[in-house]
Amino acid sequence: MTVRSIVTFVQPSDIDQDHPALALTLAWAGALSARAVVLAFTVDVIGQGADDGPDFERTRAAIATLADRAGVPCTVVDRSSFAYGIGDVFADHMKVADLGVLTGRRGPLMGERLLAQAALFDSGRPLVIAPKTAVTAAPRRVLIAWDGTHAAARAMQDTLSLLAPGAEAIVARVTDDKALRMDQSGIEAAHHLARHGIKAEFREIPRNGRDIYDALVTAATEAGCDLIAAGAVRHSPIHELVFGSVTGSVLVGKCPLPVLLSA
């Protein structure tokens, strides 16, 4: 799959602040010859939205200027209907795109949680969480977290759409984690990537009492990676948003690298 459209989100009232997700979207869209689709509306789901008109027009103009500088075709979309939740709106746009991008946040706003939940589990598309530091180029060296699950396999396959032939990948298994079946081995995953023209290798990363997230980020940083890819996990018997440890750490913006999550 070739990436031809990337969806992201900007809150109009924050347009004068730094937007890591927008910056990453424009950088990757430029490198991949893709279109950027920017949703601009208020994220708070209670009592806001009706006064977004002036802010939206200012936001549209500011985004258009940034996109022109980056040489990226760009569409800015407001929230056309309040009959649907903001998560539904974002997921609907992701369904007809190749990739979604959000910024990790620590805030307690329910709207932000709904955006993340819908993007990950209702869109059928991968979601990239942008770091707070600027990203100026498409990835060339990626660490893929491998635990043999279907979500990890999806993340590996989704990552291929971002990598040019000759790019590098480390398939990393954190030891002392899940027991893997032989037919799901990380070695075979590396072979699969190699058949797609990626310089891939398999590594085992000792957990050494650390969180899996910390082990993966340390390994990726030490290896000079510019992207981490992982499967997204949700434990939700009553459909609440309860993420696994790696997914939750990524979504609150802890990672210094972009992270691609697939469910």
N, C-alpha and C positions, 0 to 999 in steps of 0.2 A: 504494500500500500504506500502511495505517495501522499504526503501531507500537502493539501491544497487550501485548507481553511483552518484557522485557529480562533477559538472563542475565548474572550476574557470579560472581566467585569470591572467597572469603575463606579464609585459612588460620587455623584455630582458635587456634593458639598466638600469633597476631599480633592478636587481636581488640582488645587494649587500645591498639594503635597506630592512626595515621591510615590510612584506607583510601580513597584517591582514587577507585578504581573503584567502590566501594560508594556513595560520596557522589555521584558523577556519575550512577550508575544511579538512585538515589532522586530526584535532582533532575529528571532527564529523565522518569522514570516519572510523577512528579507533574505535570509540565507537559503530558505527552502522554496522561494518563489511562490509563497502562499498569500492568501488574503486574510486580513485581520477583521474579526467581527467583535465589536466592543459593545457590551450591554451597559447602559448608564442609567441607573435609577437608585432610589434610596433603599438601603438594605434593611432598615428597621421596618418590621412588619406591622407596627402598631401606630396608627394615627398619622402616617406620613405618606407622601407621594403626590398629593394634590398640588403642592407648591413647587414641584420639581421643574416646571416649565422654564423659567429664566435660567436656572442652574443648568438644565439640560442643554440649552442652546450654547451657553458659554463652554460647557464641557465638550460638546460636539466640535466647536471651533478649535479648542485647545488640542483635542485628539487629532483632528484633521491636520493641524500644523505639525505635530510630532510624526504622523504617518507620512506626510509629504517629505519631511527631512530624511526619513528612513527609506523612502522610495517604495513604500508598501501600500497597495490598494486596501482601503479600509472602509467599513460600514459601521456607523454608530447607530445603535438601536435603543429606543426608550422602552419602558414597560407599557405595552399597548393595552393591556387589560388587567384590572385588579380582581378579576374573577378567579385568577389562578395565583398560587403562591409564587414567591420569587424563586424558590428552588425549582418549581415546575417550569418556569419561563427559561431559566438558565439551562436546565436539562434538555428542554425541547430544542434549543439552539445547538447544543452539543450533539444531539442526535443526527443533525444534518451537517455536521462538521467533522473534522478528523481528530481534534484535540481540544481540550479545555485547559485554561490556566487561571489559577487563583493565587493570592498571597496568603501564606500561613498567618494566622492571627491567634492571639491569646484571649481576646475579648469574649465576654459572656453573651453577646447579642445572639438571640435565637435565630435572627435572619442569617447570620454568617454560618451558623450550624446547618441551617436548612440548605443553603447554597452548597456547602461541602457534601452533605449527605446526598442530595439529588445528583450532583455532578458525578459522584463516585458510583452510586448504586442504581440510578434511574436513567442514565444517559446511554449506557452501552459503549462509552468512549473512555479513553484514558484521560486522567487529570494530572496536570503538572502543577506542583506547588512551588512557587517562585521563592527564592531566598531574598532576604532584605538587601543583600549586596547586588549591584547591577550585573546583569548577564548580557554580554554583547555579541555572543557567537553561538551557533548551533553546536551541539555536543559532538565530541570526537573520541572521547574515552569514557565508557560507562561501566559502573558496577551494577550487576543485576543480582538482587537478593534471591537466592534459590532455596526453596524448601519443599519442592516437589508438588505443590498444590496447583490447582487449576488457575488460581489468581496469579501465581508466580509465572506460569506458562503464558498467560495473557500479557503480563508485563513484559516478558522477554519478546514476544511477538510484536507488541505495540512499539517497543523501542526500535525495532528494525526500521520502522518508517522514518525515523529521525536520523539514522546513521547512513553516511555515504560509504560506498565500498572502500575498504582499507581502514575504516575506523576500528577502534579497539574496544574490546569488551572483556570484563572479568566476571565470570559466573561464580558467585561467592556463596558458600554454604557456611553458616555459623554452626559449629559443632556443639554438641550438648544441647541440641534443640530437638526438632521432630526427627523421628526415625524414618528414613526414606526407603522406598522400595527400589530395587535395582533398576527397573525400567524408567525411573524418574531421576536418574543420577545427573549430577551437575556436569559430569564429563560429557555425557551425551548431549546435554544442552549446549555446551561449548561447541561440539561438533556440528550441531544444527546451525548455530550462528556462522561457523566457518563456511558452511555450504552456501551462505548468503553473502560471502565476500568480506566477512568481518574477521579481524584478527582476534580470536577468542581464546581464553584459557580458563581453567577451573582452579579455584583456590578454596581451601578450607580455612576458616577463620576461627581460632579458638575463642570461645566465649569468655573464659577466665572470670566468671562471676559477674560480668557486665550485663547490662541490658542489651538485647539483640540490636536495638537501634544504635546504641553507642558503639558496639562492635562494628557495625556496618559503616557508620559515618567515619570512624577512625581509619578503617581499611581503605575507604574510598579517597579520603584526604591524603593519606600516605602514598597511595598509588597515582596521585595526580589526576583523578577522575573529575569530569565536569558535569556528571549526571549520575543519579542513583535511580534504579528502577525496582519496584517492589509490588507485590500483590497487596491489595487493600483488604482488611479484615474487619468484619462487623459481627459482634456477638449481640443479638437482639431478639430475645424471645417475644417481646411485645413491640417490636419495631421502633425502639428508641435508638438513638445514635450512641452506641457504645463501641468504640473502636479498640482494636488490638493495640499493643504497646507501640509497635513501629508506626502504624497508621496515625495513632493519636499524637505521637511526638512530632511527626511531620506536619500535621494539620495546625498545630499551634505555633508553627514557624521556627522551630528549634534548629532546623538543618541549615548549614552554611552553603549547601549545594541545591540546585534544582532536583526535585524528586518526582518521578513519574509513578503514579499509582494506577493500578488496574484491578478491577473486581471480577 
